[in-house]
Amino acid sequence: MPELLFKQKEILHYPQLDTVLMVEQFIYDHSGEFKKKALWENLPKQMMYQTFCVIIDYLLESGKIAVDPEGKIAWVWDPEGVKRYLARKDLSWN
């Protein structure tokens, strides 16, 4: 199993599920608009920056978001798109 970017003993406060979902939805709605700190400042609910960083680390590690060369965060997770591509016969490999 790959080593996680964050270690259990270093985290003071783990985010609740509703907080993670709120950050996911905000990133999805504003994909590519904000850098990390600006994203945190514009969230609908305030939270500790360390908690926000834990969520961002999780989303990066799970492949749901990516950071472009300018530092802007974008939503990249698209399971429905993957299903569509996998169903196409002309894109299959041998």
N, C-alpha and C positions, 0 to 999 in steps of 0.2 A: 504494500500500500504506500503511495507517495506521501512524503512528509508534508504536513499542512503548513501554510505560511504563518499561521498564528499558533501559539502554544497555550495550552490550557491554563497554566499557572500565571501567565502574564495578563490575562483578561480580568479586569475588575468587575465588569458587568456584561452579561450576555444579553443580546437583544431578544425581545419577545417576538413571537411569530407575526403578530399584527404589524410590528415595527418593520420587520424584514419585508413583508408584503407591501407596506406603504412605500418603502424605498424602491423596491422593484417596480412598482406601478409608476412612480415618479420618473424613474430612469427610462422606462418604456415610453412614457408620454413625452419626455423631453430628450430623447436620444440624440446625442451629439451636440447638445447646446451648452453644457456646463463642464467646467473642470471640477476636480474633486471638492475643493473648498467651497466654490460657488454653488455646487450642487447641495452640499450640506447646509449652506446658508439659506437656500430657497425651498427646502423641504416644507411640507404643510405643517408638520409638527417638529418642535425642537427636540434634540437629543444630545447627549454627550458626544463629542467628536470621536472619542475612543470607541464608543459603541458603533458609531457610523463607520469607522475604519474596519471594525470586525465584519460588518455587513458587506462592505466593499470587497474585502479580502475573500469572503465566502463566495460572492457573486463572480469574482475574477477566477477563483479556483474551480468553480463549477462550470465555467464557460458561458455564463449568461450575459456577461458584459465584457467589453474590451475597451482599451484606452488607445486613442489615436496618437500620432506623433506630437500633436499640440497639447496633449494631456486631457482632451475632452473624452467623456465617458459615453459609450454608446451601447444600446441593447442589441445583442447579436443572437440570442437564443430564439430559435424558430423550429420547434419540433414538427409543426404542420408542413412547413416548407421542406424539411428533410423527408417526410413521408411522401410528399408529392414527387420529389426527385427519385426516391427509391422505387416508386411505382412505375416510373418511365422505363420502358424496355430499351430505348435507344441510349440510355445512360448506364446500363449495366456493364459490369466487367466480368471477364472469364476467370 
